[in-house]
Amino acid sequence: MKKSWQEKLKDKPSFPKVVRLEKRFPCYNAVHKMGAKVGDNVVLVNPSEVVAVMKQVPKGRLMTIVEICKKIAGQHDVKGCCSLTTGIFIMTAANAVEEASKEGKSLDIPYWRTLKADGFLNEKYPGGQEAHKRLLEGENFRIIARGKKYQVVDYEKYLMKLA
């Protein structure tokens, strides 16, 4: 039987795991852009770590996957955090919230306040970019089209500062 989104959001016993960054890693380019080099320690996260950061974002503020990765890397005292697994868990959290709401439950994760890198909306959220756009506009963020993608105008001004 297929796992529910809420089940997929459960932590894995073998994680978090610290590994040395190699060029062959699927997340190499993104982690390298964040400052990690080959041989540096990077962390493969658990969903609960990603969700904990997402829950910190109050109304009127935003977060990107880059800030989440930097925060988690700092918590593990390593140079980087795998953006691939982090992105999967961000999308999983969004779908788990929507799934729970259909069951009359609340997960209290304001996932729509988490953007992709450079302030772009996430097409993998429930309802795609259009639904993501509506949720952000409902909190008075201005969204513009950039080709087939959407971006929050001046998103940098709204980024939450993480300690």
PLY file of the C-alpha trace (Angstrom):
ply
format ascii 1.0
element vertex 163
property float x
property float y
property float z
element edge 162
property int vertex1
property int vertex2
end_header
0.00 0.00 0.00
1.24 3.46 -0.91
2.46 5.65 1.98
0.54 8.81 2.79
2.31 12.18 2.68
2.11 12.30 6.47
3.85 8.91 6.69
6.53 10.11 4.27
7.18 13.04 6.63
8.37 10.71 9.41
12.08 10.67 10.25
14.34 7.92 8.95
16.36 6.02 11.61
19.68 6.32 9.72
19.46 10.12 9.39
20.70 12.77 9.81
23.91 11.59 8.25
27.11 13.59 7.71
29.04 12.71 4.55
31.93 14.22 2.60
30.85 16.16 -0.50
31.80 14.60 -3.82
31.30 15.94 -7.35
29.13 12.94 -8.23
26.46 13.87 -5.64
23.12 14.86 -7.22
23.04 18.02 -5.07
26.70 18.95 -5.71
26.09 22.09 -7.80
23.57 23.59 -5.38
25.64 22.78 -2.28
28.77 24.11 -4.02
26.94 27.39 -4.81
26.27 27.70 -1.06
30.01 27.54 -0.42
30.83 23.86 0.19
33.79 22.32 -1.63
34.68 18.73 -2.50
35.74 16.97 0.69
33.74 19.26 3.00
31.26 17.67 5.36
27.59 18.05 4.39
24.49 16.74 6.14
21.67 14.61 4.75
18.69 15.70 6.81
15.58 14.25 8.34
12.15 15.71 7.54
11.65 16.95 11.11
14.68 19.25 10.81
13.29 20.89 7.66
9.77 21.19 9.11
11.12 22.76 12.33
12.70 25.59 10.31
9.60 26.03 8.09
7.41 26.39 11.20
9.47 29.39 12.36
8.38 31.60 9.45
5.67 34.02 10.63
3.11 35.83 8.50
4.77 38.62 6.52
8.12 36.82 6.27
9.56 34.32 3.79
12.24 31.67 3.60
14.00 29.92 0.72
15.51 26.48 0.50
18.94 28.16 0.66
18.24 29.68 4.11
16.87 26.36 5.35
19.99 24.53 4.17
22.31 27.10 5.73
20.45 26.95 9.06
20.55 23.14 9.18
24.21 23.02 8.12
25.00 25.39 10.99
23.12 23.19 13.44
25.31 20.25 12.40
28.50 22.36 12.23
29.13 21.36 8.60
29.68 23.33 5.37
26.44 22.36 3.62
23.15 20.55 3.61
21.87 18.38 0.77
19.44 20.64 -1.07
17.95 17.68 -2.94
16.65 15.92 0.19
15.74 19.26 1.76
13.66 20.16 -1.32
11.95 16.78 -1.26
11.02 17.26 2.40
9.73 20.80 1.75
7.42 19.43 -0.96
6.44 16.47 1.23
5.53 18.82 4.10
3.32 20.89 1.78
1.47 17.82 0.56
1.17 16.43 4.11
-0.45 19.71 5.26
-3.03 19.54 2.48
-3.64 15.84 3.04
-4.17 16.40 6.79
-6.56 19.31 6.17
-8.74 17.02 4.01
-8.89 14.68 7.02
-9.93 17.55 9.32
-6.46 17.77 10.94
-3.95 20.60 11.10
-0.18 20.24 10.82
0.52 23.96 11.34
3.29 24.21 8.73
3.04 27.46 6.71
4.72 25.82 3.72
3.68 28.55 1.24
6.13 30.93 2.97
9.00 28.71 1.82
10.19 29.57 -1.69
12.62 28.03 -4.09
16.01 29.69 -4.60
15.90 33.30 -5.82
12.32 33.77 -4.59
10.59 31.55 -7.15
7.33 29.78 -6.37
7.25 26.01 -6.06
5.40 24.18 -8.83
5.51 20.97 -6.77
3.28 22.37 -4.02
-0.35 21.17 -3.96
-2.18 22.99 -6.75
1.11 24.03 -8.38
2.39 27.57 -8.79
-1.11 29.02 -9.16
-2.20 27.79 -5.73
1.13 28.92 -4.23
0.62 32.34 -5.81
-2.90 32.67 -4.33
-1.68 31.77 -0.84
1.13 34.33 -0.98
-1.11 37.04 -2.46
-3.50 36.29 0.42
-0.69 37.50 2.71
-0.17 40.62 0.55
2.99 39.51 -1.27
3.30 40.77 -4.84
4.02 38.10 -7.43
5.30 38.60 -10.98
5.59 36.21 -13.91
9.09 35.40 -15.16
8.37 33.37 -18.28
6.51 30.27 -17.11
7.59 30.79 -13.49
6.45 33.16 -10.76
8.64 35.12 -8.38
7.91 37.18 -5.26
8.75 40.84 -5.91
11.61 42.02 -3.66
11.54 38.68 -1.82
14.90 39.50 -0.20
13.22 42.22 1.91
10.95 39.59 3.48
13.51 36.87 4.16
13.54 35.78 7.76
16.84 36.11 9.54
17.77 32.86 11.24
20.11 32.76 14.23
0 1
1 2
2 3
3 4
4 5
5 6
6 7
7 8
8 9
9 10
10 11
11 12
12 13
13 14
14 15
15 16
16 17
17 18
18 19
19 20
20 21
21 22
22 23
23 24
24 25
25 26
26 27
27 28
28 29
29 30
30 31
31 32
32 33
33 34
34 35
35 36
36 37
37 38
38 39
39 40
40 41
41 42
42 43
43 44
44 45
45 46
46 47
47 48
48 49
49 50
50 51
51 52
52 53
53 54
54 55
55 56
56 57
57 58
58 59
59 60
60 61
61 62
62 63
63 64
64 65
65 66
66 67
67 68
68 69
69 70
70 71
71 72
72 73
73 74
74 75
75 76
76 77
77 78
78 79
79 80
80 81
81 82
82 83
83 84
84 85
85 86
86 87
87 88
88 89
89 90
90 91
91 92
92 93
93 94
94 95
95 96
96 97
97 98
98 99
99 100
100 101
101 102
102 103
103 104
104 105
105 106
106 107
107 108
108 109
109 110
110 111
111 112
112 113
113 114
114 115
115 116
116 117
117 118
118 119
119 120
120 121
121 122
122 123
123 124
124 125
125 126
126 127
127 128
128 129
129 130
130 131
131 132
132 133
133 134
134 135
135 136
136 137
137 138
138 139
139 140
140 141
141 142
142 143
143 144
144 145
145 146
146 147
147 148
148 149
149 150
150 151
151 152
152 153
153 154
154 155
155 156
156 157
157 158
158 159
159 160
160 161
161 162
